[in-house]
Amino acid sequence: MTAQIGYFSLVAAMLVGIYATVMPIVGLKLKRKDIIVSGERAAISVAGLMLASTGALLYAFLSRDFSIKYVYEYSNRALSTIYTISSWWAGNQGSLLMWAVFLSIYAAIAILLNRHKNRDMMPYVTTILSALILFFTALIVFMANPFVKMPYIPADGQGLNPMLHNPGMYMHPPATYLGYVGFAIPFAFAMAALLSGKLGDMWIRTTRRWAIWGWFWLTVGNLVGAWWAYYTLGWGGFWGWDPVESASFMPWLVGTAYLHSVMIQEKKGMLKIWNMALITITFSLTIYGTLITRSGIINSVHTFSQSGLGPYLMFMLLSVMFLGFGLILYRLPMLKTENELDSIVSRESAFLFNNLILLGIAFMVLWGVTFPFISEVVTGNKITVGPPFYNQMAVPLGLALLFLMGFCPLIAWRRASVANLQRNFIYPLSSAFAGFFVLELIGIRKPWAIAAFVLVIFVVSTIILEFYRGTKARHKMTDEDILTAFINLIWRNKRRYGGYIVHIGIVLIFVAIAGGPFKTEKNVTLNKGAATTIGDYKIVYNQPIQWQDKEKTVLAASMTVFKDGKKETNVTPRKELYSQEQQPWTRVAIKSNLKEDLYIILTGVEQNGTAGFKIIINPLMEWMWIAGFVITFGTIIAYWPDPAEKRRLAMVYARQGALDEG
């Protein structure tokens, strides 16, 4: 019965989705508001049907209904509840269902929030979003049905891939998909603005929080994915330029450019074509990411099955790009900028350079991901692009981006004067030069690392200066005490100062990356009771340990870590053999502090108890994970509703309504 309910809900969602796709445009052509509203209600109903289908699948997992093939393939009775729920998105069928249900919920919320505003655009928005949902629903129904029945009822399932037995499993995929799907709303409104001819900044203001929401979850998805790789894959790093890692990084890059670029259109009426192109590229890259992840066209630690979904997802990708860029070309005369760039030394120019660098990094990553397929078509051999290519290109571009993070807030709009440059740059540049001399004194000699640390100091000084000046001005203007003035400054300018806090989080990521050149590692084989040293650490291998539970057999090494002659902790790096899959997996032992991570991998244990280890010291890694919390805090502030902004929007909507009536 569960399978029938789930599949019926999917089919019903597909049929209702056809109505929701067609009727808003029919109502628009016939000038029948009731037909438009009926289409919107149908789109909302699709969300309810998709939730019903998802609920049926989750119930099947939790009730161990192995008569459903998808449940049988991705779970078993030994799985804990949290991993049983996570099995929903372990395979193609469930992950596509997650894409569709997230999109249907987003669409329903967007329609409900705009039921009394943006009425010229909403028929197009509803049609575009419904068409996207319809595509994924039809793909699930005809190509990736998660409710296919087994020919018999097995006693137990095959279980979850050992790599997925990690907290990252229940955080990374949903976060990434929330980010992917989040950009569908700004894309739909952008296309609606092009179709309706409403090419002001209303579509941007309406979808600003949607864009922040999508960007935030993509950020979380990338960071949790890096953490997962670091703690689970056992290769000693957090980023290997794996194609699937890169697939979620590319829309993040272009989405970041979009979030910065729209501010120029809001303030100066510029970059209209840029913004349309950037949101089209961002959403196209989310489809491309889904194509890479779930089509089986690449070999990656992130892919677990082959499928025939590639041609259909490629069709969707090309359709999105054709729609977006076709409409941009169609409306090109109406997208001309209202103002010209006054000076190359201005904040507008800095934002433009910021966009170009972000797009340059995205194109570099896209080329690296796509080149193996191109080489296979042209030469018959798949030539893989490795990390050295990415690092060689990304490092200088990343440093340029870091510089602009500090440069943009200091420079004036329109045209910066010499006096403006002297007044704003003296303290950040002085701090950066002082930092450079300190780095020289303590013996830092790696050129790229020195450049990164100096720029980090420059950017942080810039942000501190912005907070200081704003607080000082508010203190003088309102007679508030310094702390109150500081808090109110942030709270009354959430978008600006929340953004600065996010920038601090990005700076911390650069700090963690800059520690990479100082990484040290050692491969060693130890007898029981023997010790080895690396850096300031002495590590004693005590003995091997073995135990078994209902899921797996575990072979571990008991080790004691000393630092500067004092005992720090006990660690147990281990290998796990999962009984159902008969597949071994490495679990590393990590001891972290703000300075460095001690990272120990058990490579093997002999019959006599002798064990092999790979031991790594990763400097500054903890700052990568701290950055995630800082970015989250800053995003919450920037996202938080602002009464003043709400009043301004209400006035714009009222004015828009009066113009429409006139």
NUFIKOL-696309 format. One line per 5 residues: number of its first residue (from 1); their letters; for each residue y, x, z of C-alpha. Coordinates in Angstrom, 2 decimals. Each point is the difference from the previous one (the first is absolute). Last residue first. Example, Ala and Ser with C-alpha at 12.3 -4.5 7.8 and 13.67 -1.06 7.14 Angstrom:
<rs>
2> SA> -1.06:13.67:7.14  -3.44:-1.37:0.66
</rs>
This chain:
<rs>
662> GEDLA> 53.92:-3.35:-14.50  -3.20:-0.82:1.88  -1.36:3.48:-0.67  3.29:1.57:1.08  0.00:-1.96:3.25
657> GQRAY> -3.60:0.99:0.67  0.80:3.67:-0.60  2.96:-0.20:2.38  -2.26:-1.53:2.65  -2.66:2.64:-0.65
652> VMALR> 2.60:2.77:0.27  1.38:-1.48:3.22  -3.52:-0.24:1.45  -0.62:3.61:-0.99  3.09:1.12:1.89
647> RKEAP> -1.05:-2.03:3.05  -3.50:1.55:-0.08  1.50:3.47:-0.28  2.09:-0.66:3.10  -3.01:-1.44:1.86
642> DPWYA> -2.14:3.08:-0.79  -3.73:-0.60:-0.07  -2.06:3.07:0.97  -1.26:1.94:-3.02  2.16:3.10:0.53
637> IITGF> -0.86:0.06:3.71  -3.72:-0.57:-0.60  0.09:2.67:-2.72  1.48:2.55:2.36  -2.67:-0.60:2.63
632> TIVFG> -2.80:0.15:-2.58  1.41:3.21:-1.48  0.11:1.56:3.48  -3.58:-1.11:0.70  -1.26:1.46:-3.28
627> AIWMW> 1.92:3.23:0.56  -1.92:0.54:3.23  -3.13:0.16:-2.18  1.36:2.78:-2.20  1.58:1.74:2.98
622> EMLPN> -3.48:0.58:1.45  -0.79:2.31:-2.91  2.46:2.71:1.09  -2.34:2.95:-0.68  -3.60:-0.54:-1.18
617> IIIKF> -2.35:2.49:1.68  -3.43:-0.14:-1.63  -3.56:0.62:1.17  -2.99:-0.36:-2.32  -3.17:0.09:2.04
612> GATGN> -3.64:1.00:-0.35  -2.55:-0.53:2.75  -2.90:1.94:1.52  -2.18:-2.39:1.98  -3.34:1.61:-0.89
607> QEVGT> -0.74:-2.69:-2.61  3.34:0.65:-1.73  3.15:-2.11:0.32  2.51:-0.71:-2.82  3.61:-0.13:-1.15
602> LIIYL> 1.56:-1.24:3.26  3.72:-0.27:-0.74  2.67:1.01:2.53  3.75:-0.69:-0.37  2.40:1.49:2.55
597> DEKLN> 3.24:-1.83:-0.76  3.42:1.57:0.40  3.41:0.10:1.71  0.40:-3.60:1.14  -3.52:-0.03:1.45
592> SKIAV> -3.37:-0.91:-1.39  -3.65:0.79:0.69  -2.17:-1.18:-2.88  -3.77:-0.31:-0.21  -1.31:-0.93:-3.44
587> RTWPQ> -2.48:-2.72:-0.87  -2.19:0.87:-2.99  -2.21:-2.58:-1.69  -3.67:-0.08:-0.91  -1.45:-2.75:-2.21
582> QEQSY> -3.30:-1.72:0.69  1.76:-3.31:-0.83  -1.70:-2.13:2.66  -0.60:2.79:2.51  3.48:1.48:-0.11
577> LEKRP> -0.14:3.77:0.51  2.97:1.28:1.98  1.26:3.58:0.21  1.99:1.22:2.96  2.98:1.79:1.46
572> TVNTE> -0.17:-0.28:3.79  3.06:1.20:1.91  0.62:1.13:3.60  3.55:0.71:1.11  2.71:2.56:0.74
567> KKGDK> -1.61:2.66:2.18  2.43:2.82:0.69  -0.19:3.53:-1.42  2.99:-0.41:-2.33  -1.69:-3.08:-1.43
562> FVTMS> -3.61:-0.91:0.71  -2.07:-2.61:-1.86  -3.49:-0.95:1.12  -2.63:-1.13:-2.51  -2.95:-2.41:0.02
557> AALVT> -1.33:-0.24:-3.56  -1.12:-3.32:-1.40  -2.94:-1.53:-1.88  0.25:-3.80:-0.08  -2.65:-2.44:-1.23
552> KEKDQ> 1.38:-3.31:-1.15  0.41:-3.75:0.24  -2.16:-1.18:2.93  0.83:3.11:2.04  -1.29:3.58:-0.08
547> WQIPQ> 0.79:3.20:1.81  0.08:3.75:-0.65  1.91:2.77:1.72  0.28:3.67:-1.06  1.07:2.54:2.61
542> NYVIK> 3.00:1.77:1.55  2.00:1.33:-2.94  3.03:1.68:1.59  3.39:-0.14:-1.72  2.77:2.49:0.84
537> YDGIT> 3.39:-1.08:-1.25  3.31:1.84:-0.41  -0.59:0.50:-3.74  -3.71:-0.24:-0.68  -2.66:1.31:2.35
532> TAAGK> -3.77:-0.37:0.08  -2.51:-0.57:2.77  -3.76:0.18:0.56  -1.89:-2.14:2.53  -2.41:-1.36:-2.58
527> NLTVN> 0.13:2.14:-3.11  3.02:-0.23:-2.27  0.60:0.02:-3.76  3.65:0.28:-1.09  2.38:-1.16:-2.71
522> KETKF> 3.68:0.57:0.84  3.25:-1.71:-0.86  3.74:0.56:0.25  2.81:-2.34:-1.11  3.47:1.56:-0.10
517> PGGAI> 0.74:-1.20:-3.55  -0.67:-3.61:1.12  2.63:-0.18:2.75  2.58:-1.16:-2.53  -2.08:-3.14:-0.58
512> AVFIL> 0.33:-1.00:3.67  3.76:0.59:-0.04  0.30:-1.91:-3.30  -1.71:-2.97:1.67  2.52:0.33:2.84
507> VIGIH> 2.82:-0.26:-2.55  -1.49:-3.28:-1.26  0.13:-1.36:3.57  3.62:1.13:0.35  0.73:-1.81:-3.28
502> VIYGG> -1.46:-3.20:1.50  2.48:0.42:2.87  2.81:0.33:-2.56  -1.18:-3.18:-1.73  0.11:-1.89:3.29
497> YRRKN> 3.55:1.32:0.25  1.11:-1.46:-3.31  -1.98:-3.26:-0.04  0.54:-0.76:3.64  3.78:0.38:0.04
492> RWILN> 0.82:-2.32:2.91  -3.07:1.05:1.99  0.45:3.71:-0.68  3.65:0.11:1.01  -0.75:-2.38:2.86
487> IFATL> -2.49:2.47:1.49  2.37:2.98:-0.35  3.02:-1.93:1.32  -2.03:-1.14:2.99  -1.09:3.59:0.70
482> IDEDT> 3.53:1.39:-0.44  1.76:-2.59:2.17  1.74:-2.78:-1.92  3.78:0.30:-0.39  -0.30:-1.96:-3.28
477> MKHRA> 1.76:2.21:-2.57  -0.30:3.34:1.78  -3.70:-0.46:0.80  -0.64:-1.33:-3.52  1.54:3.09:-1.59
472> KTGRY> -1.95:2.34:2.31  -3.28:-1.84:-0.66  0.48:0.16:-3.78  0.97:3.66:0.09  -2.95:0.97:2.19
467> FELII> -2.56:-2.04:-1.96  1.15:1.53:-3.29  0.10:3.50:1.51  -3.56:-0.42:1.31  -1.10:-1.01:-3.51
462> TSVVF> 1.68:3.01:-1.59  -1.39:2.38:2.60  -3.49:-1.38:-0.65  0.46:0.57:-3.73  1.24:3.59:0.35
457> IVLVF> -2.67:0.91:2.56  -2.69:-1.36:-2.33  1.60:1.93:-2.86  -0.32:3.24:1.96  -3.63:-0.83:0.90
452> AAIAW> -0.91:-0.74:-3.64  1.69:3.09:-1.42  -1.68:2.21:2.61  -3.38:-1.59:-0.82  0.51:0.58:-3.72
447> PKRIG> 0.95:3.66:0.57  -2.79:0.88:2.51  1.48:2.70:2.24  0.38:-1.60:3.44  0.42:2.92:2.39
442> ILELV> 1.66:-1.50:3.06  3.34:1.62:-0.93  -0.12:-1.21:-3.59  -0.62:-3.58:1.12  2.95:0.29:2.40
437> FFGAF> 2.20:1.30:-2.83  -0.92:-2.96:-2.21  0.61:-2.48:2.83  3.51:1.36:0.45  0.58:-0.43:-3.74
432> ASSLP> -1.25:-3.61:0.16  2.13:-0.80:3.05  3.09:1.39:-1.72  -0.81:-2.05:-3.09  -0.34:-3.19:2.07
427> YIFNR> 3.26:0.73:1.91  2.23:0.98:-2.96  -1.26:-2.59:-2.45  2.05:-3.08:0.86  3.48:1.45:0.46
422> QLNAV> -0.23:2.57:-2.80  -1.46:-2.47:-2.51  2.57:-2.69:0.81  2.85:2.52:-0.26  -1.27:1.13:-3.39
417> SARRW> -0.02:-3.61:-1.15  -3.10:-2.05:-0.76  0.27:-2.57:-2.76  -1.44:-3.54:-0.30  -1.59:-0.25:3.47
412> AILPC> 0.39:2.93:2.36  -2.56:2.68:0.81  -1.55:0.60:3.39  -2.63:-2.76:-0.05  -1.39:1.20:-3.36
407> FGMLF> -0.34:3.73:0.76  -2.51:-0.14:2.84  -2.57:-2.09:-1.82  1.04:1.83:-3.19  -1.29:3.28:1.46
402> LLALG> -3.38:-1.57:0.79  -0.28:-1.23:-3.58  0.70:3.49:-1.30  -2.68:1.31:2.38  -2.46:-2.56:-1.33
397> LPVAM> 0.76:0.96:-3.59  -0.57:3.68:0.81  -3.32:-0.78:1.77  -1.31:-2.71:-2.35  -0.40:2.06:-3.18
392> QNYFP> -1.96:2.98:1.30  -1.77:-2.20:2.53  -1.20:-2.47:-2.63  -1.32:2.68:-2.33  -1.62:1.96:2.86
387> PGVTI> -1.68:-3.23:1.27  -2.32:-0.32:-3.02  0.23:-1.70:-3.39  -3.46:-0.85:-1.29  -0.91:0.61:-3.63
382> KNGTV> -2.37:-2.71:-1.26  -1.58:1.35:-3.18  -0.27:-1.99:-3.25  3.05:1.79:-1.37  2.54:-2.77:-0.65
377> VESIF> -1.48:-2.93:1.94  -1.22:2.19:2.86  3.31:1.85:0.18  1.90:-3.27:0.22  -2.25:-1.28:2.80
372> PFTVG> 0.35:3.27:1.94  3.80:-0.08:-0.57  0.54:-3.39:1.68  0.07:1.07:3.66  1.99:3.18:-0.63
367> WLVMF> 2.40:-1.77:-2.35  0.56:-2.79:2.51  0.65:2.57:2.74  2.61:1.78:-2.12  1.51:-3.34:-1.02
362> AIGLL> 0.31:-1.03:3.66  1.58:3.36:0.92  2.52:-0.35:-2.83  0.68:-3.63:0.93  0.85:1.08:3.54
357> ILNNF> 2.18:2.82:-1.37  1.82:-2.29:-2.44  0.62:-2.64:2.66  1.49:2.54:2.41  2.16:1.33:-2.84
352> LFASE> 1.33:-3.54:-0.48  0.59:-0.40:3.73  1.97:3.26:0.01  2.01:-1.18:-2.98  0.97:-3.19:1.82
347> RSVIS> 0.87:2.02:3.10  2.49:2.03:-1.97  0.35:3.48:-1.51  -0.94:-0.88:-3.60  3.11:-2.12:-0.04
342> DLENE> 1.20:-3.48:-0.93  -3.32:-1.52:-1.14  1.02:-3.12:-1.88  0.32:-3.51:1.34  -1.26:-3.45:-1.07
337> TKLMP> -3.19:1.44:-1.48  -1.50:-1.54:-3.10  -2.93:-2.26:0.77  1.17:-2.88:-2.17  -0.31:2.04:-3.23
332> LRYLI> -3.51:1.12:1.02  -1.36:-3.51:0.60  -2.73:0.16:-2.64  -0.69:3.68:0.66  -0.45:-0.72:3.71
327> LGFGL> -2.16:-3.02:-0.85  -2.36:2.15:-2.08  -0.03:2.68:2.69  -1.24:-2.39:2.66  -2.26:-2.23:-2.05
322> FMVSL> -1.61:2.88:-1.89  -0.51:1.98:3.21  -1.60:-2.95:1.79  -2.21:-0.77:-3.01  -1.06:3.65:-0.34
317> LMFML> -1.11:0.09:3.64  -1.76:-3.36:-0.27  -1.92:1.16:-3.07  -0.91:3.24:1.80  -1.31:-2.10:2.90
312> YPGLG> -2.17:-1.91:-2.45  -1.26:3.13:-1.79  -0.87:1.73:3.32  -1.86:-2.83:1.73  -3.43:0.97:-1.29
307> SQSFT> -1.09:1.53:3.28  -1.27:3.20:1.57  -0.38:0.38:3.74  1.10:1.95:3.06  3.40:1.39:-0.88
302> HVSNI> 2.22:1.71:2.59  -1.80:3.36:-0.03  0.95:0.07:-3.65  -1.53:-0.09:-3.45  2.15:-2.00:-2.35
297> IGSRT> -0.41:-3.02:-2.29  -1.70:-2.10:2.71  2.41:-2.89:-0.58  0.95:-0.56:3.63  2.19:2.85:1.15
292> ILTGY> 1.41:1.15:-3.32  0.77:-3.51:-1.23  1.41:-1.03:3.39  2.32:3.00:-0.11  1.00:-0.90:-3.55
287> ITLSF> 0.85:-3.50:1.18  2.15:1.51:2.75  1.46:2.34:-2.64  1.11:-2.97:-2.09  1.75:-1.41:3.08
282> TITIL> 1.99:3.19:0.46  0.70:0.42:-3.72  1.40:-3.53:-0.31  2.01:0.44:3.21  1.45:3.25:-1.35
277> AMNWI> 0.79:-1.37:-3.46  1.94:-2.97:1.34  1.81:2.27:2.44  0.87:2.59:-2.61  1.31:-2.63:-2.40
272> KLMGK> 2.34:-1.31:2.69  1.09:3.51:1.03  3.57:-0.99:0.95  1.67:-3.04:1.58  1.66:2.28:2.56
267> KEQIM> -1.21:-1.06:3.44  -3.01:-2.22:-0.77  -0.92:1.95:-3.13  0.26:3.31:1.85  -2.12:-1.33:2.87
262> VSHLY> -2.65:-1.00:-2.53  -0.61:3.69:-0.77  -1.11:1.03:3.46  -2.71:-2.65:0.31  -1.03:0.61:-3.63
257> ATGVL> -0.41:3.76:0.48  -2.23:-0.68:3.01  -2.04:-2.46:-2.09  -0.37:2.74:-2.63  -1.45:2.41:2.55
252> WPMFS> -2.11:-2.61:1.80  -1.30:-1.26:-3.35  -1.25:3.56:-0.69  -1.51:0.72:3.43  -2.51:-2.86:-0.15
247> ASEVP> -1.68:1.37:-3.12  0.42:3.59:1.18  -2.40:-0.56:2.88  -2.37:-1.64:-2.50  0.25:2.96:-2.38
242> DWGWF> -0.64:2.52:2.84  3.06:2.16:0.47  -1.76:1.67:2.94  2.07:-1.29:2.91  -0.77:0.04:3.73
237> GGWGL> -1.76:3.33:0.22  -2.91:1.73:1.73  -2.86:-0.94:-2.29  -1.75:-2.22:2.54  0.31:-3.27:-1.89
232> TYYAW> 0.47:-2.07:3.15  2.96:1.10:2.14  2.29:1.34:-2.71  -1.06:-2.54:-2.62  0.64:-2.86:2.43
227> WAGVL> 3.38:1.45:1.04  1.03:0.31:-3.67  -1.13:-3.59:-0.64  1.90:-1.13:3.10  3.10:1.71:-1.40
222> NGVTL> -0.40:-1.43:-3.49  -0.71:-3.54:1.20  2.86:0.11:2.50  2.41:1.07:-2.73  -1.39:-2.67:-2.36
217> WFWGW> 0.48:-2.49:2.83  3.62:1.03:0.43  0.78:-0.07:-3.71  -1.39:-3.53:-0.38  1.97:-1.30:2.98
212> IAWRR> 3.17:1.81:-1.09  -0.33:-1.59:-3.45  -0.61:-3.45:1.51  2.97:0.56:2.29  2.28:0.64:-2.97
207> TTRIW> -1.41:-2.90:-2.03  2.86:-2.50:0.19  2.66:2.72:-0.05  -1.52:1.52:-3.14  -0.37:-3.34:-1.78
202> MDGLK> 3.61:-0.80:0.84  1.28:3.31:-1.40  1.29:-1.43:-3.26  -2.25:-0.56:-2.99  -0.50:-3.75:0.12
197> GSLLA> -1.02:-0.19:-3.70  -2.91:-2.31:0.82  -2.68:2.20:-1.53  1.48:3.27:1.27  0.59:-1.40:3.48
192> AMAFA> -3.53:-1.44:0.01  -1.39:3.42:-0.97  1.86:1.57:2.92  -1.15:-2.81:2.30  -3.64:0.57:-0.99
187> FPIAF> 0.32:3.75:0.47  1.67:-0.42:3.40  -2.95:-2.23:1.04  -2.79:2.15:-1.50  1.22:3.01:2.02
182> GVYGL> -1.71:-1.33:3.12  -3.35:-0.12:-1.80  -0.37:3.76:-0.10  1.35:0.45:3.53  -2.25:-2.64:1.56
177> YTAPP> -2.77:1.59:-2.05  0.65:3.42:1.52  0.17:-1.41:3.52  -3.21:-2.00:-0.49  -1.84:3.09:-1.36
172> HMYMG> 1.26:2.45:2.68  -0.34:-1.92:3.28  -3.56:-1.30:0.43  -1.61:2.96:-1.73  2.33:2.51:1.62
167> PNHLM> -1.67:-0.82:3.31  -3.07:1.86:-1.35  -3.49:-0.99:-1.05  1.04:-0.10:-3.67  -1.35:3.47:-0.74
162> PNLGQ> -3.40:-1.20:1.17  -0.15:-2.57:-2.86  -0.52:-3.41:1.58  -3.39:-1.62:0.44  -2.91:-0.83:-2.30
157> GDAPI> -0.52:-3.43:1.53  -2.75:-1.36:2.22  -2.92:-2.43:-0.08  0.55:-0.68:-3.68  0.34:-3.59:-1.28
152> YPMKV> -1.43:-0.32:-3.54  1.41:-0.17:-3.54  3.36:1.05:1.53  2.98:-2.28:-0.53  3.27:0.89:-1.75
147> FPNAM> 2.94:-0.83:2.31  2.14:3.13:-0.56  0.62:-0.93:-3.66  1.29:3.05:-1.83  0.07:-0.74:-3.74
142> FVILA> 0.38:-3.75:-0.68  1.33:-1.44:3.25  1.63:3.22:1.25  1.75:0.74:-3.31  1.08:-3.64:-0.22
137> TFFLI> 1.56:0.28:3.47  1.68:3.29:-0.89  1.55:-1.41:-3.17  0.93:-3.30:1.63  1.81:1.83:2.80
132> LASLI> 2.06:1.92:-2.55  0.70:-3.18:-1.97  1.00:-1.79:3.20  2.47:2.79:0.83  1.55:-0.15:-3.47
127> TTVYP> 0.11:-3.80:-0.11  1.48:-0.38:3.48  2.67:2.63:-0.66  0.87:-1.60:-3.36  0.41:-3.44:1.57
122> MMDRN> 1.87:1.63:2.92  2.76:1.69:-1.99  2.42:-2.87:-0.56  -0.83:-1.41:3.45  1.12:3.17:1.78
117> KHRNL> 0.40:-2.12:3.12  -1.46:-3.07:1.74  -3.75:0.68:-0.41  0.62:3.74:0.21  -1.72:0.81:3.29
112> LIAIA> -2.88:-2.34:-0.83  -0.55:1.59:-3.42  0.08:3.55:1.42  -2.44:-0.96:2.79  -2.43:-1.60:-2.47
107> AYISL> 0.20:3.03:-2.31  -0.64:2.43:2.85  -3.02:-2.04:1.10  -1.35:-0.09:-3.58  0.55:3.74:-0.40
102> FVAWM> -1.84:0.80:3.23  -2.86:-2.31:-1.03  -0.26:1.56:-3.47  0.04:3.65:1.08  -2.48:-0.76:2.84
97> LLSGQ> -2.29:-1.74:-2.50  0.23:3.09:-2.18  -1.01:2.10:3.01  -2.93:-2.30:0.76  -1.50:0.12:-3.48
92> NGAWW> 0.62:3.71:-0.55  -1.68:1.17:3.20  0.93:0.91:3.59  2.71:-2.68:0.26  -1.94:-2.61:2.01
87> SSITY> -2.00:2.77:1.69  3.00:0.40:2.29  -1.07:-3.18:1.82  -3.41:1.54:0.68  1.75:3.21:0.99
82> ITSLA> 1.97:-1.83:2.68  -3.05:-1.97:1.17  -2.23:3.04:0.45  -2.57:0.74:-2.68  -3.66:0.18:1.01
77> RNSYE> -0.88:-3.32:-1.62  0.87:1.21:-3.48  2.98:0.10:-2.31  1.16:0.90:-3.51  -2.84:-0.83:-2.42
72> YVYKI> -1.44:-3.01:1.88  3.41:-1.62:0.44  0.67:0.44:-3.73  -3.41:-1.42:-0.89  0.38:-3.19:2.02
67> SFDRS> -3.39:-0.91:1.54  0.88:2.69:2.52  1.98:-2.50:2.06  0.69:2.22:2.99  2.09:-2.72:1.75
62> LFAYL> 3.02:2.33:0.11  -0.33:0.94:-3.66  -0.49:-3.58:-1.21  2.88:-1.17:2.18  2.23:2.64:-1.60
57> LAGTS> -1.00:-1.21:-3.46  0.66:-3.64:0.87  3.37:0.85:1.51  0.95:1.86:-3.17  -0.87:-3.06:-2.10
52> ALMLG> 1.98:-2.28:2.31  2.95:2.40:-0.09  -0.14:-0.04:-3.79  0.03:-3.81:0.05  3.02:-0.10:2.32
47> AVSIA> 1.88:2.54:-2.13  -0.78:-2.05:-3.11  1.54:-3.01:1.73  3.31:1.87:0.20  -0.15:0.58:-3.75
42> AREGS> -0.76:-3.71:-0.52  3.03:-0.88:2.10  2.14:2.20:-2.23  -1.39:-1.69:-3.11  0.72:-3.42:1.51
37> VIIDK> 3.54:1.16:0.76  0.54:0.94:-3.65  -1.38:-3.37:-1.09  2.35:-1.81:2.39  2.96:2.01:-1.22
32> RKLKL> -0.45:-1.31:-3.53  2.32:1.77:-2.45  -2.69:-0.38:-2.70  0.07:3.75:-0.71  0.18:0.85:3.70
27> GVIPM> -2.76:-2.46:0.88  -2.26:1.51:-2.64  0.84:3.47:1.33  -0.88:-1.06:3.56  -3.13:-1.77:-1.32
22> VTAYI> -1.84:2.87:-1.66  -0.83:2.54:2.69  -0.48:-2.45:2.87  -2.29:-2.15:-2.20  -2.12:3.03:-0.91
17> GVLMA> -0.02:1.00:3.66  -1.44:-3.39:0.93  -2.98:0.83:-2.20  -0.36:3.55:1.34  0.42:-1.11:3.61
12> AVLSF> -2.66:-2.66:-0.55  -2.37:2.63:-1.38  0.65:2.26:2.99  -0.37:-2.85:2.51  -3.28:-1.02:-1.66
7> YGIQA> -1.24:3.60:0.34  0.77:0.20:3.70  -1.36:-3.46:0.81  -3.17:0.62:-2.03  -0.57:3.40:1.62
2> TM> 0.39:-1.47:3.48  -2.40:-2.87:-0.80
</rs>
